[in-house]
Amino acid sequence: MSIKIKVYNQNAEAAGEMELSSKIFGMKVNQDLVHQAVITQMANERKVIAHTKDRSEVRGGGKKPWKQKGTGRARHGSSRSPIWIGGGITFGPRNDRNFKMRLNKKMKQNAMLMALSDKLACENLTVLDNLELAEFKTKNFNAIVTNLESKKVVKAETKKRSILVICEKADDKIKYSAKNLPGVELLNLDNINLVDLLKYKNLVIIKNAVEKIEARYK
């Protein structure tokens, strides 16, 4: 069974239809699985930055602060002790922490397909036959996106633009023209990911990228 969808050109004009596989674009969404896949991806992208020094790493403090007896003060052996200001930190965050999580390949794949299916079910998916620019111009790329929104091929957001564009392999003209456009993200099939699919409300896919996705996940 297949799903029919209209195909548009970059001038927001109808350019025919194409059939989408229901096994890829018609999956029933399992929110628990999608949530698990998102948490896993974000955990694996997390960078360990915070790092505190323990008493062995703090500089100085090699000399005993004062003699053991006769001063009336508590005995101390080093100013690197955690109870001293400037001393080591007890149980502080360390840079050897591991936040990595694992998710099997089939679960990860299904979560991705569920996100694509949800875009289609909510009518937030648009297929373009091609996307080309003659020169490096953010203004020209913005004109294409604005035209798609004005003709309601892509849903226009009232507050903030939210569009994810997926190409099979974007050339440099498209890549750099879309780079500084607020609310628009450009991905190719090599870096497509679940978090970005969920982050952006509207999804625009080039026709040849759709064909590659279906071939990859069949």
Secondary structure, 3 states (H helix, E strand, C coil): CEEEEEEECCCCCEEEEEEEEHHHHCCCCCHHHHHHHHHHHHHHHCCCCCCCCCCCCCCCCCCCCCCCCCCCCCCCCCCCCCCCCCCCCCCCCCCCCCCCCCCCHHHHHHHHHHHHHHHHHCCCEEEECCCCCCCCCHHHHHHHHHHHHHCCCCCCCCCCCCEEEEECCCCHHHHHHHHCCCCEEEEECCCCCHHHHHHCCEEEEEHHHHHHHHHHHC
